[in-house]
């Protein structure tokens, strides 16, 4: 079973993670998705959850990623967790609006 939460700001991430854990999720199975890679990694570490897996990139790809979105990587990761294409599209719109998404794979 998959549970998702859309968080409006960074200050409520811990609260939502605690709610998910109280509902039966395990920290190691909670993934955090945000628009910015650095923010994603930092918030996930602070909340004790997983950041989505950012693929290893070569020098050219790393340079190119500074000018492009990492939404394809995010969307692929969400789909790999078992979310439907429609749900992934909806959550990606939330992320593009600056919100933070938590996904638990129970």
C-alpha positions as CSV (number, residue, x, y, z in Angstrom):
1,X,0.0,0.0,0.0
2,X,1.3,3.5,-0.9
3,X,0.6,6.6,1.1
4,X,1.3,10.1,-0.1
5,X,1.3,13.5,1.6
6,X,1.7,16.9,0.0
7,X,3.5,19.3,2.4
8,X,3.1,23.1,1.9
9,X,6.4,24.1,3.5
10,X,9.6,22.9,5.1
11,X,8.5,23.5,8.6
12,X,5.8,20.9,8.5
13,X,7.8,18.0,7.0
14,X,8.8,16.5,10.4
15,X,5.1,16.7,11.6
16,X,3.9,14.8,8.5
17,X,6.7,12.2,8.7
18,X,5.8,11.6,12.3
19,X,2.1,11.2,11.3
20,X,3.1,8.7,8.6
21,X,5.2,6.7,11.1
22,X,2.3,6.7,13.5
23,X,0.2,5.3,10.7
24,X,2.5,2.4,10.1
25,X,5.1,3.7,7.7
26,X,8.8,3.0,8.4
27,X,11.3,5.9,7.9
28,X,13.3,3.8,5.5
29,X,10.3,3.4,3.2
30,X,9.4,7.1,3.2
31,X,10.7,9.1,0.2
32,X,10.8,12.9,0.0
33,X,10.5,14.7,-3.3
34,X,11.1,18.4,-3.8
35,X,11.8,20.7,-6.8
36,X,15.5,21.3,-5.9
37,X,17.9,18.4,-5.5
38,X,19.9,20.1,-2.7
39,X,16.8,20.9,-0.7
40,X,15.5,17.3,-1.2
41,X,18.7,15.8,0.2
42,X,18.9,18.2,3.1
43,X,15.2,17.9,4.1
44,X,15.3,14.1,3.8
45,X,18.4,13.9,6.0
46,X,16.8,16.2,8.6
47,X,13.6,14.2,8.7
48,X,15.3,10.9,8.7
49,X,13.7,9.7,5.5
50,X,15.0,8.8,2.0
51,X,15.6,11.3,-0.7
52,X,14.7,10.1,-4.2
53,X,17.6,8.5,-5.9
54,X,19.4,11.0,-8.1
55,X,21.1,9.1,-10.9
56,X,24.8,9.4,-11.3
57,X,25.8,11.8,-14.0
58,X,28.9,12.4,-16.0
59,X,30.5,15.8,-16.2
60,X,28.5,16.9,-19.3
61,X,25.2,15.6,-17.8
62,X,25.9,17.4,-14.5
63,X,26.5,20.7,-16.4
64,X,23.4,20.2,-18.5
65,X,21.3,19.5,-15.4
66,X,22.0,22.9,-14.1
67,X,19.9,24.3,-17.0
68,X,17.2,21.6,-17.1
69,X,14.6,20.2,-14.8
70,X,15.1,17.0,-12.9
71,X,11.4,16.3,-13.1
72,X,11.8,13.2,-15.4
73,X,14.0,11.6,-12.8
74,X,11.5,12.4,-10.0
75,X,8.6,11.1,-12.0
76,X,10.4,7.9,-12.9
77,X,11.2,7.3,-9.2
78,X,7.6,7.9,-8.1
79,X,6.4,5.5,-10.8
80,X,9.0,2.9,-9.6
81,X,7.4,3.1,-6.1
82,X,4.1,2.0,-7.6
83,X,2.2,5.2,-8.2
84,X,0.0,5.5,-11.2
85,X,0.9,7.9,-14.1
86,X,-2.0,10.1,-13.2
87,X,-1.0,10.3,-9.6
88,X,2.6,11.0,-10.6
89,X,1.5,13.8,-12.9
90,X,-0.6,15.3,-10.1
91,X,2.2,15.1,-7.5
92,X,4.7,16.6,-10.0
93,X,2.4,19.6,-10.5
94,X,2.5,20.1,-6.7
95,X,6.3,19.9,-6.7
96,X,6.5,22.4,-9.5
97,X,4.3,24.7,-7.4
98,X,7.0,24.5,-4.6
99,X,5.4,21.9,-2.4
100,X,7.1,18.9,-0.9
101,X,5.8,15.4,-1.5
102,X,6.2,12.4,0.9
103,X,5.6,8.9,-0.4
104,X,5.5,5.8,1.8
105,X,5.8,2.4,0.4
106,X,4.3,0.3,3.2
